[in-house]
């Protein structure tokens, strides 16, 4: 009976293995970073250690990044970000840093999930963004200090996220002037065309999906596979009994 049990469990394992499964890490782009020295994120400094970065709302065109400790039981805050583009995606997580004043901790600029061209460029408080823009000779996205102050440990509810997404953003320029984010960080031309193609493809897929019967699902496949597994187990049991009878 021991062999039958093993074979039955193997059949059940095959059933689970072939069913579609959603990956939480891909959906929220969960990324783990270990810093050997202190680093700065908008509005606070992280001590050396291991941290988790992930998206709170990956469907938003203005990403909200959540930063947690290694065990994910302590939230350091939620932070606005804008898309950052790389020509060649990397197979490993990447974090980039801003230039900083002497003696100051490195300021995190952006992070990229493995395989993605688009990463998440952190939005800094206005004063800090102006300082980083001058040091790096490039624009830095910013929000008011009041908005940044709202990104605290308790800022984890839906209404807070909505307020953050609606907060006005500006770009701080190296000259000390301000400009619109879309003007300071234009999307590459080739990605604009690709975005339009992807949108058209998604709309076409959505239209096809609307025409499918409402009952379409994986349940029939699961039922068939379950019956096949039971039938296989029954055949094995019958074969074992027949073998015992001949002895």
HELIX and SHEET records of a PDB file:
HELIX    1   1 UNK A    2  UNK A   18  1                                  17    
HELIX    2   2 UNK A   24  UNK A   28  1                                   5    
HELIX    3   3 UNK A  126  UNK A  136  1                                  11    
HELIX    4   4 UNK A  145  UNK A  149  1                                   5    
HELIX    5   5 UNK A  158  UNK A  166  1                                   9    
HELIX    6   6 UNK A  181  UNK A  184  1                                   4    
HELIX    7   7 UNK A  189  UNK A  210  1                                  22    
HELIX    8   8 UNK A  219  UNK A  245  1                                  27    
SHEET    1   A 8 UNK A  31  UNK A  35  0                                        
SHEET    2   A 8 UNK A  49  UNK A  55 -1                                        
SHEET    3   A 8 UNK A  64  UNK A  69 -1                                        
SHEET    4   A 8 UNK A  75  UNK A  85 -1                                        
SHEET    5   A 8 UNK A 118  UNK A 122 -1                                        
SHEET    6   A 8 UNK A 106  UNK A 112 -1                                        
SHEET    7   A 8 UNK A  39  UNK A  41  1                                        
SHEET    8   A 8 UNK A  44  UNK A  46 -1                                        
SHEET    1   B 7 UNK A  31  UNK A  35  0                                        
SHEET    2   B 7 UNK A  49  UNK A  55 -1                                        
SHEET    3   B 7 UNK A  64  UNK A  69 -1                                        
SHEET    4   B 7 UNK A  75  UNK A  85 -1                                        
SHEET    5   B 7 UNK A 118  UNK A 122 -1                                        
SHEET    6   B 7 UNK A 106  UNK A 112 -1                                        
SHEET    7   B 7 UNK A  94  UNK A  98 -1                                        
SHEET    1   C 4 UNK A 124  UNK A 125  0                                        
SHEET    2   C 4 UNK A 140  UNK A 143  1                                        
SHEET    3   C 4 UNK A 170  UNK A 172 -1                                        
SHEET    4   C 4 UNK A 178  UNK A 179 -1                                        
END                                                                             
